[in-house]
Amino acid sequence: MKTEIFKIGNDYGIIIPSNILNQLKLSAGSRVKLSLKEGAILLHPDIRTGWAEAAKQMSEAGDDGLLINDFPSEFDNNEWKWEGNQ
């Protein structure tokens, strides 16, 4: 597939066909990461977009608690025995 590079102010842009954007689940306004590898430009969806705002909303709603208790249980403290070096 061929496309053309366009001048946009001090930067440049290209037209990305909609079938490629659809395969990447991207649309106008999507955040992406660009990188170079062996003389090629790679475009990756920015999968972390929106995480900070989602975490803030969860915290404000009180929905950011632990799903699994990370503290030792009675079993851990009294019954668990390590095999080997002690």
MMTF fields as JSON, N, C-alpha, C and O atoms, coordinates in Angstrom:
{
  "mmtfVersion": "1.0.0",
  "mmtfProducer": "UNKNOWN",
  "numBonds": 343,
  "numAtoms": 344,
  "numGroups": 86,
  "numChains": 1,
  "numModels": 1,
  "chainsPerModel": [1],
  "groupsPerChain": [86],
  "chainIdList": ["A"],
  "bondAtomList": [4, 2, 8, 6, 12, 10, 16, 14, 20, 18, 24, 22, 28, 26, 32, 30, 36, 34, 40, 38, 44, 42, 48, 46, 52, 50, 56, 54, 60, 58, 64, 62, 68, 66, 72, 70, 76, 74, 80, 78, 84, 82, 88, 86, 92, 90, 96, 94, 100, 98, 104, 102, 108, 106, 112, 110, 116, 114, 120, 118, 124, 122, 128, 126, 132, 130, 136, 134, 140, 138, 144, 142, 148, 146, 152, 150, 156, 154, 160, 158, 164, 162, 168, 166, 172, 170, 176, 174, 180, 178, 184, 182, 188, 186, 192, 190, 196, 194, 200, 198, 204, 202, 208, 206, 212, 210, 216, 214, 220, 218, 224, 222, 228, 226, 232, 230, 236, 234, 240, 238, 244, 242, 248, 246, 252, 250, 256, 254, 260, 258, 264, 262, 268, 266, 272, 270, 276, 274, 280, 278, 284, 282, 288, 286, 292, 290, 296, 294, 300, 298, 304, 302, 308, 306, 312, 310, 316, 314, 320, 318, 324, 322, 328, 326, 332, 330, 336, 334, 340, 338],
  "bondOrderList": [1, 1, 1, 1, 1, 1, 1, 1, 1, 1, 1, 1, 1, 1, 1, 1, 1, 1, 1, 1, 1, 1, 1, 1, 1, 1, 1, 1, 1, 1, 1, 1, 1, 1, 1, 1, 1, 1, 1, 1, 1, 1, 1, 1, 1, 1, 1, 1, 1, 1, 1, 1, 1, 1, 1, 1, 1, 1, 1, 1, 1, 1, 1, 1, 1, 1, 1, 1, 1, 1, 1, 1, 1, 1, 1, 1, 1, 1, 1, 1, 1, 1, 1, 1, 1],
  "groupList": [{"groupName": "MET", "atomNameList": ["N", "CA", "C", "O"], "elementList": ["N", "C", "C", "O"], "formalChargeList": [0, 0, 0, 0], "bondAtomList": [1, 0, 2, 1, 3, 2], "bondOrderList": [1, 1, 2], "singleLetterCode": "M", "chemCompType": "L-PEPTIDE LINKING"}, {"groupName": "LYS", "atomNameList": ["N", "CA", "C", "O"], "elementList": ["N", "C", "C", "O"], "formalChargeList": [0, 0, 0, 0], "bondAtomList": [1, 0, 2, 1, 3, 2], "bondOrderList": [1, 1, 2], "singleLetterCode": "K", "chemCompType": "L-PEPTIDE LINKING"}, {"groupName": "THR", "atomNameList": ["N", "CA", "C", "O"], "elementList": ["N", "C", "C", "O"], "formalChargeList": [0, 0, 0, 0], "bondAtomList": [1, 0, 2, 1, 3, 2], "bondOrderList": [1, 1, 2], "singleLetterCode": "T", "chemCompType": "L-PEPTIDE LINKING"}, {"groupName": "GLU", "atomNameList": ["N", "CA", "C", "O"], "elementList": ["N", "C", "C", "O"], "formalChargeList": [0, 0, 0, 0], "bondAtomList": [1, 0, 2, 1, 3, 2], "bondOrderList": [1, 1, 2], "singleLetterCode": "E", "chemCompType": "L-PEPTIDE LINKING"}, {"groupName": "ILE", "atomNameList": ["N", "CA", "C", "O"], "elementList": ["N", "C", "C", "O"], "formalChargeList": [0, 0, 0, 0], "bondAtomList": [1, 0, 2, 1, 3, 2], "bondOrderList": [1, 1, 2], "singleLetterCode": "I", "chemCompType": "L-PEPTIDE LINKING"}, {"groupName": "PHE", "atomNameList": ["N", "CA", "C", "O"], "elementList": ["N", "C", "C", "O"], "formalChargeList": [0, 0, 0, 0], "bondAtomList": [1, 0, 2, 1, 3, 2], "bondOrderList": [1, 1, 2], "singleLetterCode": "F", "chemCompType": "L-PEPTIDE LINKING"}, {"groupName": "GLY", "atomNameList": ["N", "CA", "C", "O"], "elementList": ["N", "C", "C", "O"], "formalChargeList": [0, 0, 0, 0], "bondAtomList": [1, 0, 2, 1, 3, 2], "bondOrderList": [1, 1, 2], "singleLetterCode": "G", "chemCompType": "PEPTIDE LINKING"}, {"groupName": "ASN", "atomNameList": ["N", "CA", "C", "O"], "elementList": ["N", "C", "C", "O"], "formalChargeList": [0, 0, 0, 0], "bondAtomList": [1, 0, 2, 1, 3, 2], "bondOrderList": [1, 1, 2], "singleLetterCode": "N", "chemCompType": "L-PEPTIDE LINKING"}, {"groupName": "ASP", "atomNameList": ["N", "CA", "C", "O"], "elementList": ["N", "C", "C", "O"], "formalChargeList": [0, 0, 0, 0], "bondAtomList": [1, 0, 2, 1, 3, 2], "bondOrderList": [1, 1, 2], "singleLetterCode": "D", "chemCompType": "L-PEPTIDE LINKING"}, {"groupName": "TYR", "atomNameList": ["N", "CA", "C", "O"], "elementList": ["N", "C", "C", "O"], "formalChargeList": [0, 0, 0, 0], "bondAtomList": [1, 0, 2, 1, 3, 2], "bondOrderList": [1, 1, 2], "singleLetterCode": "Y", "chemCompType": "L-PEPTIDE LINKING"}, {"groupName": "PRO", "atomNameList": ["N", "CA", "C", "O"], "elementList": ["N", "C", "C", "O"], "formalChargeList": [0, 0, 0, 0], "bondAtomList": [1, 0, 2, 1, 3, 2], "bondOrderList": [1, 1, 2], "singleLetterCode": "P", "chemCompType": "L-PEPTIDE LINKING"}, {"groupName": "SER", "atomNameList": ["N", "CA", "C", "O"], "elementList": ["N", "C", "C", "O"], "formalChargeList": [0, 0, 0, 0], "bondAtomList": [1, 0, 2, 1, 3, 2], "bondOrderList": [1, 1, 2], "singleLetterCode": "S", "chemCompType": "L-PEPTIDE LINKING"}, {"groupName": "LEU", "atomNameList": ["N", "CA", "C", "O"], "elementList": ["N", "C", "C", "O"], "formalChargeList": [0, 0, 0, 0], "bondAtomList": [1, 0, 2, 1, 3, 2], "bondOrderList": [1, 1, 2], "singleLetterCode": "L", "chemCompType": "L-PEPTIDE LINKING"}, {"groupName": "GLN", "atomNameList": ["N", "CA", "C", "O"], "elementList": ["N", "C", "C", "O"], "formalChargeList": [0, 0, 0, 0], "bondAtomList": [1, 0, 2, 1, 3, 2], "bondOrderList": [1, 1, 2], "singleLetterCode": "Q", "chemCompType": "L-PEPTIDE LINKING"}, {"groupName": "ALA", "atomNameList": ["N", "CA", "C", "O"], "elementList": ["N", "C", "C", "O"], "formalChargeList": [0, 0, 0, 0], "bondAtomList": [1, 0, 2, 1, 3, 2], "bondOrderList": [1, 1, 2], "singleLetterCode": "A", "chemCompType": "L-PEPTIDE LINKING"}, {"groupName": "ARG", "atomNameList": ["N", "CA", "C", "O"], "elementList": ["N", "C", "C", "O"], "formalChargeList": [0, 0, 0, 0], "bondAtomList": [1, 0, 2, 1, 3, 2], "bondOrderList": [1, 1, 2], "singleLetterCode": "R", "chemCompType": "L-PEPTIDE LINKING"}, {"groupName": "VAL", "atomNameList": ["N", "CA", "C", "O"], "elementList": ["N", "C", "C", "O"], "formalChargeList": [0, 0, 0, 0], "bondAtomList": [1, 0, 2, 1, 3, 2], "bondOrderList": [1, 1, 2], "singleLetterCode": "V", "chemCompType": "L-PEPTIDE LINKING"}, {"groupName": "HIS", "atomNameList": ["N", "CA", "C", "O"], "elementList": ["N", "C", "C", "O"], "formalChargeList": [0, 0, 0, 0], "bondAtomList": [1, 0, 2, 1, 3, 2], "bondOrderList": [1, 1, 2], "singleLetterCode": "H", "chemCompType": "L-PEPTIDE LINKING"}, {"groupName": "TRP", "atomNameList": ["N", "CA", "C", "O"], "elementList": ["N", "C", "C", "O"], "formalChargeList": [0, 0, 0, 0], "bondAtomList": [1, 0, 2, 1, 3, 2], "bondOrderList": [1, 1, 2], "singleLetterCode": "W", "chemCompType": "L-PEPTIDE LINKING"}],
  "groupTypeList": [0, 1, 2, 3, 4, 5, 1, 4, 6, 7, 8, 9, 6, 4, 4, 4, 10, 11, 7, 4, 12, 7, 13, 12, 1, 12, 11, 14, 6, 11, 15, 16, 1, 12, 11, 12, 1, 3, 6, 14, 4, 12, 12, 17, 10, 8, 4, 15, 2, 6, 18, 14, 3, 14, 14, 1, 13, 0, 11, 3, 14, 6, 8, 8, 6, 12, 12, 4, 7, 8, 5, 10, 11, 3, 5, 8, 7, 7, 3, 18, 1, 18, 3, 6, 7, 13],
  "groupIdList": [1, 2, 3, 4, 5, 6, 7, 8, 9, 10, 11, 12, 13, 14, 15, 16, 17, 18, 19, 20, 21, 22, 23, 24, 25, 26, 27, 28, 29, 30, 31, 32, 33, 34, 35, 36, 37, 38, 39, 40, 41, 42, 43, 44, 45, 46, 47, 48, 49, 50, 51, 52, 53, 54, 55, 56, 57, 58, 59, 60, 61, 62, 63, 64, 65, 66, 67, 68, 69, 70, 71, 72, 73, 74, 75, 76, 77, 78, 79, 80, 81, 82, 83, 84, 85, 86],
  "secStructList": [7, 7, 7, 7, 3, 3, 3, 3, 6, 6, 3, 3, 3, 3, 7, 7, 7, 2, 2, 2, 2, 2, 2, 6, 6, 7, 7, 6, 6, 7, 7, 3, 3, 3, 3, 3, 3, 6, 6, 3, 3, 3, 3, 3, 3, 7, 6, 6, 6, 6, 2, 2, 2, 2, 2, 2, 2, 2, 2, 2, 6, 6, 7, 7, 7, 7, 1, 1, 7, 7, 1, 7, 7, 2, 2, 2, 2, 2, 6, 7, 7, 7, 7, 1, 7, 7],
  "xCoordList": [0.843, 0.0, 0.891, 1.885, 0.538, 1.299, 0.44, -0.782, 1.092, 0.414, 1.365, 2.5, 0.935, 1.725, 1.938, 1.073, 3.091, 3.383, 2.91, 3.221, 2.14, 1.594, 2.236, 2.55, 2.432, 2.937, 1.751, 0.731, 1.898, 0.853, 1.548, 2.083, 1.543, 2.265, 3.751, 4.341, 4.37, 5.794, 6.021, 7.165, 4.944, 5.039, 4.568, 4.289, 4.489, 4.058, 3.08, 3.065, 2.27, 1.307, 1.083, 1.494, 0.428, 0.057, -1.402, -1.954, -2.015, -3.363, -3.222, -2.521, -3.893, -3.91, -5.278, -6.294, -5.326, -6.621, -7.441, -6.894, -8.766, -9.658, -9.593, -9.772, -9.34, -9.268, -8.088, -8.177, -6.999, -5.853, -6.205, -5.925, -6.816, -7.222, -8.213, -8.118, -9.153, -10.131, -9.46, -9.844, -8.463, -7.754, -7.019, -6.89, -6.538, -5.836, -6.78, -6.342, -8.085, -9.095, -8.776, -8.872, -8.391, -8.072, -9.07, -9.692, -9.218, -10.067, -9.484, -8.461, -10.13, -9.668, -9.583, -10.522, -8.465, -8.27, -7.591, -7.217, -7.423, -6.734, -5.286, -4.651, -4.77, -3.358, -2.536, -2.935, -1.392, -0.511, 0.927, 1.259, 1.769, 3.209, 3.905, 3.57, 4.869, 5.68, 7.08, 7.61, 7.678, 9.069, 9.715, 9.032, 11.028, 11.792, 12.469, 13.005, 12.447, 13.135, 13.64, 12.865, 14.929, 15.579, 15.078, 14.767, 15.001, 14.615, 13.126, 12.722, 12.29, 10.842, 10.183, 10.668, 9.084, 8.296, 7.247, 6.468, 7.23, 6.237, 5.219, 5.576, 3.96, 2.864, 2.166, 1.709, 2.084, 1.479, 0.351, 0.499, -0.779, -1.806, -1.227, -0.466, -1.58, -1.142, -2.141, -3.145, -1.865, -2.834, -3.045, -4.008, -2.182, -2.337, -3.185, -3.406, -3.651, -4.467, -5.695, -6.418, -5.921, -7.111, -6.971, -7.887, -5.857, -5.684, -5.716, -6.364, -5.032, -4.959, -6.351, -6.726, -7.108, -8.465, -9.359, -10.159, -9.233, -10.045, -9.711, -10.613, -8.429, -8.018, -8.56, -8.988, -8.544, -9.079, -10.58, -11.068, -11.303, -12.742, -13.04, -13.976, -12.249, -12.442, -12.214, -12.973, -11.168, -10.859, -11.984, -12.41, -12.458, -13.53, -14.812, -15.599, -15.014, -16.22, -16.015, -16.936, -14.805, -14.504, -14.394, -14.594, -14.078, -14.009, -12.565, -12.31, -11.618, -10.222, -9.566, -8.356, -10.357, -9.816, -9.16, -9.309, -8.427, -7.784, -8.825, -9.861, -8.542, -9.422, -9.044, -9.892, -7.771, -7.271, -6.521, -5.708, -6.78, -6.106, -4.624, -4.272, -3.76, -2.319, -1.665, -0.455, -2.422, -1.842, -1.857, -2.756, -0.89, -0.84, -2.113, -2.685, -2.529, -3.707, -3.264, -2.07, -4.218, -3.936, -3.146, -2.203, -3.538, -2.815, -1.363, -0.45, -1.147, 0.214, 1.067, 2.232, 0.491, 1.241, 1.504, 2.551, 0.581, 0.688, 0.877, 1.455, 0.405, 0.414, 1.384, 1.818, 1.714, 2.579, 3.996, 4.558, 4.57, 5.945, 6.737, 6.293, 7.91, 8.803, 9.604, 10.086, 9.75, 10.617, 12.021, 12.171, 13.019, 14.394, 15.093, 14.885, 15.949, 16.775, 15.921, 15.028, 16.231, 15.538, 16.511, 16.131],
  "yCoordList": [-1.166, 0.0, 1.234, 1.289, 2.208, 3.449, 4.598, 4.584, 5.592, 6.801, 7.962, 7.756, 9.154, 10.353, 11.077, 11.051, 11.722, 12.535, 13.963, 14.547, 14.52, 15.867, 16.794, 16.375, 18.058, 19.082, 19.606, 19.998, 19.61, 20.126, 21.072, 20.631, 22.372, 23.334, 23.03, 22.949, 22.858, 22.509, 21.007, 20.553, 20.229, 18.768, 18.161, 18.866, 16.837, 16.11, 15.023, 14.6, 14.577, 13.536, 12.642, 12.96, 11.523, 10.606, 10.205, 10.347, 9.713, 9.169, 7.679, 6.951, 7.238, 5.813, 5.276, 5.755, 4.296, 3.763, 3.219, 2.651, 3.401, 3.005, 1.51, 1.115, 0.657, -0.782, -1.113, -2.049, -0.374, -0.587, -0.085, -0.761, 1.098, 1.613, 0.676, 0.441, 0.142, -0.791, -2.036, -2.52, -2.558, -3.75, -3.469, -4.355, -2.246, -1.852, -1.315, -0.95, -1.265, -0.708, 0.748, 1.159, 1.52, 2.936, 3.759, 3.266, 5.024, 5.953, 7.346, 7.516, 8.34, 9.724, 10.067, 9.814, 10.641, 11.013, 9.94, 10.209, 8.724, 7.668, 8.062, 8.682, 7.699, 7.948, 6.76, 5.61, 7.036, 5.984, 6.299, 7.428, 5.285, 5.457, 5.181, 4.231, 6.016, 5.829, 5.448, 5.966, 4.538, 4.177, 3.833, 3.611, 3.792, 3.419, 2.09, 1.845, 1.224, -0.059, -0.44, -0.636, -0.536, -0.957, -0.16, -0.727, 1.169, 2.046, 2.098, 2.68, 1.506, 1.531, 2.273, 2.225, 2.957, 3.61, 2.62, 2.099, 2.358, 1.459, 2.291, 3.239, 1.931, 2.624, 1.618, 0.573, 1.937, 1.037, 1.756, 2.925, 1.077, 1.69, 1.963, 1.15, 3.097, 3.424, 2.81, 3.434, 1.571, 0.818, 1.39, 1.015, 2.281, 2.851, 4.121, 4.709, 4.535, 5.743, 5.59, 4.598, 6.57, 6.578, 5.898, 5.985, 5.224, 4.503, 5.442, 5.143, 6.565, 7.483, 8.008, 8.053, 8.398, 8.907, 7.803, 8.055, 6.579, 5.463, 5.173, 4.916, 5.211, 4.971, 6.058, 5.772, 7.294, 8.405, 8.218, 8.42, 7.832, 7.612, 6.452, 6.531, 5.373, 4.247, 4.673, 4.29, 5.465, 5.928, 6.799, 6.638, 7.717, 8.606, 7.836, 8.243, 6.718, 5.903, 4.885, 4.14, 4.846, 3.875, 2.453, 1.497, 2.311, 0.993, 0.618, 0.006, 0.978, 0.694, -0.144, -0.063, -0.93, -1.781, -3.034, -3.37, -3.727, -4.975, -6.035, -6.124, -6.837, -7.954, -9.195, -10.037, -9.302, -10.443, -9.886, -8.974, -10.416, -9.966, -10.321, -11.494, -9.318, -9.535, -9.808, -10.025, -9.801, -9.979, -11.448, -12.184, -11.884, -13.302, -13.74, -12.991, -14.962, -15.519, -16.327, -16.49, -16.814, -17.685, -18.909, -19.337, -19.464, -20.615, -20.245, -20.988, -19.103, -18.672, -18.53, -18.927, -17.971, -17.705, -18.948, -19.039, -19.902, -21.003, -22.394, -23.27, -22.611, -23.966, -24.187, -25.314, -23.151, -23.295, -23.638, -22.973, -24.657, -25.078, -25.121, -25.69, -24.511, -24.539, -25.82, -26.241, -26.444, -27.62, -27.136, -26.097, -27.842, -27.508, -26.667, -26.833, -25.738, -24.902, -23.971, -23.282, -23.975, -23.06, -22.506, -21.707],
  "zCoordList": [0.0, 0.0, 0.0, 0.724, -0.802, -0.873, -0.368, -0.513, 0.226, 0.672, 0.457, 0.027, 0.741, 0.512, 1.835, 2.71, 1.976, 3.155, 2.879, 1.841, 3.846, 3.718, 4.737, 5.851, 4.358, 5.28, 6.08, 5.513, 7.424, 8.322, 9.298, 10.315, 8.991, 9.822, 9.775, 8.697, 10.973, 11.036, 11.022, 11.036, 10.996, 11.05, 9.735, 8.764, 9.732, 8.551, 8.966, 10.122, 8.03, 8.326, 7.122, 6.006, 7.363, 6.293, 6.48, 7.571, 5.432, 5.5, 5.815, 5.113, 6.877, 7.231, 6.836, 7.34, 5.949, 5.509, 6.676, 7.622, 6.596, 7.684, 7.981, 9.133, 6.967, 7.248, 8.162, 8.956, 8.066, 8.963, 10.365, 11.355, 10.449, 11.763, 12.437, 13.642, 11.684, 12.246, 12.805, 13.87, 12.102, 12.586, 13.888, 14.733, 14.056, 15.282, 16.348, 17.44, 16.035, 16.941, 17.294, 18.45, 16.26, 16.412, 15.622, 14.681, 16.012, 15.28, 15.456, 16.12, 14.864, 15.01, 16.492, 17.246, 16.905, 18.296, 19.141, 20.283, 18.604, 19.361, 19.601, 18.748, 20.767, 21.083, 20.604, 20.785, 19.996, 19.486, 19.866, 20.224, 19.78, 19.988, 18.67, 17.963, 18.351, 17.153, 17.571, 18.554, 16.818, 17.067, 15.736, 14.736, 15.737, 14.55, 14.79, 15.871, 13.781, 13.881, 12.496, 11.56, 12.396, 11.15, 9.954, 8.907, 10.117, 9.025, 8.74, 7.733, 9.598, 9.414, 10.568, 11.698, 10.289, 11.324, 11.799, 11.001, 13.114, 13.702, 14.467, 15.167, 14.327, 14.99, 15.891, 15.429, 17.184, 18.167, 18.895, 19.253, 19.123, 19.975, 21.36, 21.886, 21.949, 23.312, 24.274, 24.617, 24.716, 25.513, 26.906, 27.574, 27.365, 28.699, 28.714, 29.772, 27.566, 27.504, 28.394, 28.305, 29.242, 30.077, 31.427, 32.244, 31.691, 32.963, 34.155, 35.159, 34.064, 35.214, 35.559, 36.731, 34.555, 34.801, 35.359, 36.259, 34.836, 35.334, 36.801, 37.599, 37.161, 38.547, 39.467, 40.585, 39.003, 39.798, 40.038, 41.15, 38.987, 39.123, 40.072, 40.867, 39.996, 40.905, 42.347, 43.237, 42.582, 43.933, 44.478, 45.622, 43.654, 44.086, 44.396, 45.25, 43.695, 43.92, 45.04, 45.373, 45.63, 46.683, 46.167, 46.917, 44.887, 44.251, 43.919, 42.882, 44.786, 44.504, 45.611, 45.82, 46.302, 47.369, 46.824, 45.649, 47.7, 47.315, 46.993, 47.652, 45.976, 45.642, 46.432, 46.728, 46.771, 47.542, 48.74, 48.592, 49.91, 51.117, 51.035, 50.907, 51.107, 51.021, 52.37, 52.429, 53.435, 54.75, 55.143, 54.735, 55.92, 56.303, 57.042, 57.834, 56.759, 57.424, 58.651, 58.9, 59.391, 60.537, 60.078, 60.745, 58.938, 58.374, 58.09, 58.45, 57.449, 57.128, 58.389, 58.403, 59.433, 60.662, 61.51, 62.152, 61.525, 62.482, 61.875, 62.519, 60.657, 60.125, 58.962, 58.724, 58.262, 57.096, 57.528, 58.398, 56.933, 57.239, 55.93, 54.933, 55.962, 54.807, 54.829, 55.88, 53.667, 53.519, 53.181, 52.538, 53.587, 53.202, 54.233, 55.435, 53.747, 54.628, 55.479, 54.986, 56.786, 57.682, 58.678, 59.534]
}
